[in-house]
Amino acid sequence: MTGGAAPAGPATTVGPAGVGDDPTAPAPAVLTPAALVAGVGQRLGTSAGLTVTAERVAVYRAASGDEDHRETGLVPGFLLLALVVPLSETVFDVAGPGMAVNHAVTGVRFPDLVAVGEQVRLTVDLLAARHRPRDWFQITLGLRLHGRSGRLGCRAEQQILYPGVPR
């Protein structure tokens, strides 16, 4: 996996209501567990763009109690991390299981600042995929959230568990 700028190309702006409200955004790839095992080491894709509005930042700050950075014009790092879930849902879905369990998020870093009003995109790489005991399936993702300027605002690894996936 390499670092660097987000892939070029048009991004779709979606409002503070959420990521799934843009009818022109491509549908996420639906991948089987077997395809995930075979695809380890591959890029799953890059999300649609999401503009981090002042309204979204204000809602986050009110919910989290983060009042210290109210007038900086910068997006709080943990808000960027929270955007990983809705943005990754625009990239891929796993066929079969009805639910996913966020097992772990590790290696979280916020290398650069993202300004309020900037559009962000998430790049998702598949680092590992394996069956676990008792019909659980686990994937490990490499996540990189870039601002429109190409600056890396957040990076992390995420482990997700899916129940009810027989070998």
N, C-alpha and C positions, 0 to 999 in steps of 0.2 A: 504494500500500500504506500502510496506516495502522498506527500502534502502538496501545498500550492494552491493556486487559485481555483475557484469553482469553474466547471465547464461553461463555455460561452453558449449563448443562445437566448431566445426570448423567454422571459419569465412571465408568469401570469400573476397579476396582483389580485389578492383577495382581501376583503375587509376584515374588521375586527370580529365579525360574527363567526368566523372559522375558516378552515381550509377547504372544506367540501362544498362551498357555495358557488363555485365557479364552473358553469356548465361547459366551458371550453377546455378545462384541464383534462389531460389524458387520464384514463382509468389506470389504477395501479395494476402492476403485474401480479397475477395470482399464481403462486408457485407451490408445487407439491413438496412434501418433505424429501422425497427422492431427488427432485431437481435441486433442492437446496444442498443436499449432501454432495451432489455432483458439481455444484457451482461454487464450492468453497474457494476463496481467493479472488472471486469476481466482483465487479461493481454491480450492485442491484439497480442503481440509478440515482438520479437527482430529482428532487422534489420540484413542484411548482413553486413559484415565488410567493412570498408572504411579506407584505409591508407591515412593519412593526409600528403601529400608530401610537400617537400620544394617548389615545383612549385606552388601548390595550395595556400600555405601561402604567397608566393611572389605576386601572382595575387591579393589575398585579400588585402594585405598591399598596393599595388599600387592603387587599387580601393578605399580603405577607407582612404588613407592618413596616415595610421598608420606606420610611419617610426621610431618611438621611440624604438621599440623592435626588430629591424631587426636581430641582431646577438645573440639573447638569446637561440635559439633552441627550443622555446616553441610556441605552437599554441595559437594565440590570442583567448580569451574567446568568443568574438562575432563571430569569424569564426566558433567555435564549435556550437554556437546557430544557425548560418545560415545553418549548415549541417542538422539540424533537419528536414527540409522540404524534401530534397531528400532521406534521410534515412527513414523517416516515410512512404514515398511512396513505399518502398520495403516491408513494413509490412502489410498495409491494404489500401483498397479503399472503397468508399461508392458507392453502386449500385444506379443508377438513375441520380442524379444530374450531370450536365456537368461541373460544376465549384464549387470551394470552396472559401470562403472568410475568411482570417485570421482575426478574430475578436479581439483577445487579446492574449498577452503572459504575464503571471504574475509570480511572485515568482522566477525570474531567479536568479540562484546562480552558482558560479564557485568554488566548494569546493576544487578542486585539479588541479594540472597542468598536461597538456598532452604534450608530447614531439613531435616535428616534426618527421615524419616517423613512428609514432605509429598508430596502427589500432584502430579505434573506432567503437562502436556498439551502437545503440539506442534501449532502452526498452520502450515500449509504453503501458500504462495502461489506460483503459477507466474509467474515474471518473464520468461522467454524460452524459446523452443523453436525449434530449427533443424536442418536437415540439414547435415552437414559432408562433406568429401571422403571417398572410399573407403567409402561406405555406413555412416558413423557418424552418429548422431543425438545432439544435445546439448540438455539442459534446464538452466535455471538456476532455483533455488528460493529463495524468501525464507522463512527459518525463524525461528520465535519459540517459545521454550519457556517456558511460564508455570507458576508454582506455583499451588496451589489458591487461594491468597489473591489471585491475579490479578497478582502481581508478575512482572515479566519477568526470568527468571533467565539466559537466554542468547538471543542473536540472531546470525544469520549468513546468508550466502548460500552456496549449494552448487551446483557445476556437476557434472552426471552425464553420462557418455558411454555410449551403447549401441551396440555393434557390430552389423553385419549388418542395418541398416535401410535398404533402398534407397529412393530418392526416389519 
